[in-house]
């Protein structure tokens, strides 16, 4: 289907920011709706921004009636202040949005998750990512695309992450070793481009795009 309407949640993040750019340049997207917690101005008539109270998402459910929903929302433990606060953003908000979208009969749901996501992981971060994947897969979307990048590279606005900075230097070297290629860092812009291309293609059911697939054009 051409001339699709896309909704992007988490449009101010690294992947979300680049995704909006990719979608505005895409011929198959007619309109891009960004749902954010603070106002964002775009120099493109294709984009409409709505500021939401994420603690009262049900009152904004009508904004989720779209052709494709991109869920790029996320934070860090340091930025949120605790694992519980991070989980509210990374799991609770995203799952509620997904449920509302499924109830609005959205056909295609695209989730930015993480490499290593596993509901049984000892890592709190990977555990919540895995739990979210498992939860959204039970919803009634016609097509679910789960994106699993490794460390994301790129400039983040007002969000310096020392761990990512070190990883961006060390991981490319370490990933030359056998067995570590799956942890190779990837640019947020490249992930966003792949997501835009995915939304142009047809498909059904649940599909995973792991690191190797994300590097492919």
N, C-alpha and C positions, 0 to 999 in steps of 0.2 A: 504493500500500500504506500503510495506516494502522498505528499502533502500531509504528513503526520503532525500531530501536536505532541510535544514531549514535555514532561515535567521533570525538573531536576531538583532533588532535595540534597542539600549540602553543596550548593553552588559556589560557596565562598572558599571551599577547601581546595587542595592542590589538584586533585582529579576533577572535581566539580567545576572549577574555574576554567580549566582547559576544555572540559566537555561542552560547556556553553559556547565557547569559541568554535569548536568543531561543529556543533549542531547548527549554529547560525550560518555557517558556510556550506552546510549540506543541502543538496537539492531536494532530498526527500522529506525534509522537515519544514513545515510551514510556519510553526509558532513554537517558541520555547517559553515555558512558564517556570520561573525560579521561585522556590519557597524558602525563605530565609528568616533568621531571627532578628536581623537588622536590615535597614534599607540598603539596596544596592542599585546603582545607576549603570545602565548599559548604553553604549553608543550604537545601538542597533534596534531598529523598529520591530524586529522579529521577536524580541525578548520582552516579556512582561514580568515584573517582580511583585511578589506579594509577601508582606511581612506577617509571620504567624506567631501565635502564642503556642509553643510546642507542648505546653501543659494542658491545652484545651484543643487538641487536634480535631476532635469530632465536629467542631463548628466550622471547620474548613474542608470538610470531606468533599464538597462539590468541586473544589479546585483540583482534585485528583482524578476527575473523569477525563481521561486522556487516552491516547493510543499507546504510549510507552512511558513508563515511569522509571527514572534512573535514581537509585538510592545511593548517594555518595556520602551520607552523613557520618561524622566520626570525630572523636577527640582523643586526648591522651589522659592518662592518670594524673600527670602533673598539671595539665591545663584545667581539668575538671576538679581536682582536689582530692579525689579518692577513687578507689575502684568502683564503689557504689554509684558515685556521681557519673563516672565514665560509662558505666553500664546503662544508666538512664538514657544517655545519648546514643550509644552504640547498639544497644539492644532494644530497650523499651520504646523509644521514639520510633525507631525504624520498623519494629514489628507492628506497632499500632498503625503507622502509615501504610504498611503493606496490607494489613487487614482491611483498612478503609478503602484502599484502592481495589482490592479484590472484590469487595462488596459493590463497588461502582463499576464492576465488569471491565476493568482494565485488562487488556489482552497480554501485554508484554511487560514483564518486570525485570529490571536489570540491577543487580546488587553488587556493589564493590565490597568484597570480603577480604580475605588474606590467605596467602600461602600458609599451609599448616593448620588452617582452621579445623578444629575438632572439638566436639562437645565434651569429650572425655580428656581433654588436654590438662596438664598440670599448670599450664600458663593461663592466668585469668583472662588475658586478652584473647588468646586463641580459643579458649573455651567459650567465651561469649560470642565470638564470631561463628564458631561451629554450631552453637545453640540457635543462633539466628538463622543460619542456613537451613537447619533441620526444620525450624518453625515455618519459614516461608515456603518451603517445599510442600507443605500440607495445604496451602491455600489454592484457590481455584483459578489461578492465572493459566491462560492457554500456553504461555511460554515463559520460562524462568531462565535467565542467563546469569550465572554466578561467576564473577570475575575474581580471580585469586592471584593478585600480584605479590611479589616479594617486596623488599624495601623500595619505597617510592622516592625518586629523585626529582628535585625541582625547588624553586623558590616559593616559600610559604610566607604570606603576609603576616607580619607581627607574631610569628610563631617559630622561634628558633629551637630546634630539637637537637641537643648535643649528641644523643645516641644515633640519630639518623646522619648527622654530619660525619661522625666517626665511621659509621657503616658505609657511607658513600665512598669513603677513601679506602677502607680495608677490604670490603666485600668483593669488589671487582678483582682484587689480587687473589683473595682466598678462593674465589669461584673458578680459578684456573685449575684447582686441584680436582681430581676425580671424585665424583659423588656430590660435589657442592654446587654444580651448575644451576640446580633448581632454586638456589638462593640468590641468583644474580640480580642486582638492582635494576630497576626499570624506571624510565622517566614518566612522570604523571601525564605528560602530554601524549606519550605513546599509548598509554592505557586508555586515555580519553578518545584518541583516534580510533582505536580498536572497538570501543564501545559504540561510537557513532556508526561504524561500519556494520557492527552486529545488528543494530536497529534497522538497517536498510535491508537486511536479509530476512528471509522467511524461516520459520522453524516452529517446532512444537515440543512440549514437555520440558524437562529440566536438562540444562546443558552447562557444563563447566568449562571455563577458559582459564587454564593454568598458565604458568609463566611461559612455556614454550609457544603456546598458541598466541599469547599476547604480543610476542616479538614478531610474529608473522604478520604480514600486511593483509 
